C-alpha cells in the first residue's frame, strides 16, 4: 500500500484529462463561431445605392449617366469667367468650388420626360453632403440641360452643377436620380465617383 501512495501525485490533473478539457473548449469555440457566422445577414441588393461602390457611370431605368468632367475650381469664381453679363463681382469661398458635368442618355425605347432625372447632391468619403449652389448658376455652361427630355437614340445630354465643398473633403461622389415615366413611380438613385 505504501508503494501505491508514493507513485500517485496529488493535486495534479492527469495529462489525458487535460487534453480532453482543452478539446472540449476548442469544439465549443468552433461551434460558437460557426453559429455567429450563420446568423450574420448577408447584404442584399435591395439596400440601395449606398451599399454599392460608386463608379464613373450608372444606369437607372432607361437613363445612362456617365461622368464627363469633374474639376476643382479653387476658391474664387471670377466675373470674367461667368456666362452672364449681369454678374457684378467674384464669388469667394473660404473653401473650394467643384464643377461636375455628367451626361444622361436614354438607352430605352420611349422618351424620358422633363424633370424625371437629375444630378443631385455631392458627398465625400465621410458622407458629408454638399448641395448645388444657386449663386453659381452664372458659371454653368449654356448647354447644361439638367432634367431635360431625353429621346431614345439621341446624343447624350450634358448636365453641369457647381458645388461649394470643404477643403478637407476627398473621395467625392455625386448622386444621380431618375424615375420611371409612370406618375406615381418613386425615384431611384445611384452614385458616380469623381476621382478626387
C-alpha positions in Angstrom: 0.0 0.0 0.0 2.8 2.4 0.7 4.0 1.9 -2.8 0.8 3.0 -4.4 0.7 6.2 -2.5 4.3 7.0 -3.3 3.8 6.9 -7.1 0.5 8.7 -7.0 0.7 12.5 -7.3 -1.8 14.6 -5.5 -3.2 17.9 -6.7 -2.3 17.3 -10.4 -4.7 16.6 -13.3 -3.5 13.7 -15.4 -2.4 14.7 -18.9 -5.2 12.8 -20.8 -7.9 14.6 -18.8 -6.2 18.0 -19.6 -6.3 17.1 -23.3 -10.0 16.2 -23.1 -10.8 19.5 -21.4 -8.9 21.6 -24.0 -10.5 19.6 -26.8 -14.0 20.3 -25.5 -13.2 24.1 -25.1 -11.9 24.2 -28.7 -15.1 22.4 -30.0 -17.3 24.8 -28.1 -15.5 27.8 -29.6 -15.7 26.4 -33.2 -19.5 25.8 -32.7 -20.0 29.4 -31.4 -18.0 30.9 -34.3 -20.0 28.9 -36.9 -23.3 29.8 -35.4 -22.4 33.5 -35.3 -21.4 33.4 -39.0 -24.6 31.8 -39.9 -26.7 34.4 -38.0 -25.0 37.3 -39.7 -27.3 38.6 -42.5 -25.8 38.6 -46.0 -26.0 42.0 -47.7 -28.9 42.2 -50.2 -29.2 44.1 -53.4 -32.2 45.9 -52.0 -30.1 48.1 -49.6 -29.9 50.9 -52.2 -27.1 52.8 -53.8 -25.1 53.5 -50.6 -24.2 49.8 -50.4 -22.9 49.8 -54.0 -19.4 51.0 -54.8 -19.6 54.2 -56.9 -18.3 54.1 -60.4 -17.9 56.7 -63.2 -21.3 55.6 -64.8 -24.6 54.3 -63.7 -27.8 53.1 -65.4 -31.2 53.8 -63.7 -34.1 52.6 -65.7 -33.7 53.9 -69.2 -31.2 56.6 -68.2 -27.5 56.0 -68.5 -25.4 58.5 -66.5 -21.7 59.0 -67.2 -19.1 61.3 -65.7 -17.9 63.7 -68.4 -15.8 66.0 -66.2 -15.1 67.0 -62.6 -12.8 69.8 -61.7 -11.7 71.7 -58.6 -12.2 75.4 -59.5 -10.4 76.7 -56.4 -12.0 79.2 -54.0 -12.9 82.0 -56.5 -15.4 82.1 -59.3 -14.3 85.1 -61.3 -16.7 87.5 -63.1 -14.6 87.3 -66.2 -15.4 83.5 -66.4 -19.2 83.8 -65.9 -21.7 83.1 -68.7 -23.9 86.0 -67.6 -23.1 89.7 -68.2 -25.2 90.7 -65.2 -22.7 89.3 -62.6 -21.1 92.2 -60.7 -18.5 90.6 -58.6 -16.4 87.4 -58.0 -17.8 84.8 -55.7 -15.3 83.9 -53.0 -15.4 80.9 -50.7 -13.4 80.1 -47.6 -13.3 76.5 -49.0 -13.4 75.5 -52.7 -15.8 75.1 -55.7 -16.1 71.8 -57.5 -17.7 71.7 -61.0 -19.3 68.4 -62.1 -20.6 67.6 -65.6 -22.4 64.3 -66.3 -24.1 63.1 -69.4 -27.5 61.5 -69.4 -28.5 59.2 -72.3 -31.8 57.5 -73.0 -31.0 53.8 -73.6 -34.7 52.8 -73.7 -37.3 52.9 -76.5 -39.5 55.7 -75.3 -38.8 59.3 -74.3 -37.7 60.1 -70.7 -39.7 63.2 -69.8 -38.7 66.6 -68.4 -37.9 66.6 -64.7 -37.7 62.8 -64.3 -33.8 62.7 -64.0 -31.3 65.0 -62.3 -27.8 65.5 -60.9 -28.3 65.7 -57.1 -26.1 66.4 -54.1 -22.3 65.8 -53.7 -20.9 63.6 -50.9 -17.4 63.0 -49.6 -16.0 59.8 -48.1 -17.2 60.9 -44.7 -20.7 61.2 -46.1 -20.8 65.0 -45.7 -23.4 66.4 -48.0 -22.9 69.4 -50.3 -25.7 70.9 -52.2 -25.8 72.7 -55.5 -25.4 76.5 -55.0 -27.8 78.7 -57.0 -25.4 81.6 -56.7 -23.0 79.7 -59.0 -25.6 79.5 -61.9 -23.9 82.2 -63.9 -20.8 79.9 -64.2 -22.8 77.0 -65.6 -22.4 76.4 -69.4 -25.3 77.3 -71.6 -25.5 73.7 -73.0 -26.3 72.3 -69.5 -29.8 70.9 -69.7 -30.3 69.1 -66.4 -33.6 67.2 -66.2 -34.4 67.9 -69.9 -36.4 65.4 -72.0 -34.2 62.6 -73.3 -35.2 61.0 -76.5 -34.2 57.4 -77.3 -31.1 57.1 -79.6 -30.2 60.8 -79.3 -26.8 62.2 -78.3 -26.4 62.3 -74.5 -27.5 65.5 -72.8 -25.0 67.3 -70.6 -25.8 68.5 -67.0 -23.4 70.7 -65.0 -23.6 71.9 -61.4 -21.1 73.7 -59.2 -20.9 72.8 -55.5 -19.1 74.5 -52.6 -17.1 71.8 -50.9 -14.9 71.6 -47.8 -11.1 71.7 -48.4 -10.7 68.6 -46.3 -13.2 66.6 -48.4 -11.9 63.7 -50.6 -13.4 60.6 -52.1 -16.1 62.8 -53.8 -19.1 61.2 -55.4 -22.3 62.7 -56.8 -25.8 61.3 -56.5 -27.9 61.0 -59.7 -31.5 60.1 -59.8 -34.2 59.0 -62.3 -37.7 57.7 -62.1 -40.0 55.9 -64.4 -42.4 57.8 -66.7 -45.2 56.5 -64.6 -46.7 59.3 -62.5 -46.6 57.5 -59.1 -43.2 55.9 -59.6 -40.5 56.6 -57.0 -37.1 57.9 -57.9 -34.1 55.6 -57.9 -30.6 56.9 -57.1 -27.0 55.9 -57.7 -23.6 57.4 -57.1 -20.9 58.4 -59.6 -17.4 58.9 -58.3 -15.4 61.9 -59.3 -11.9 60.6 -58.9 -10.7 63.0 -56.2 
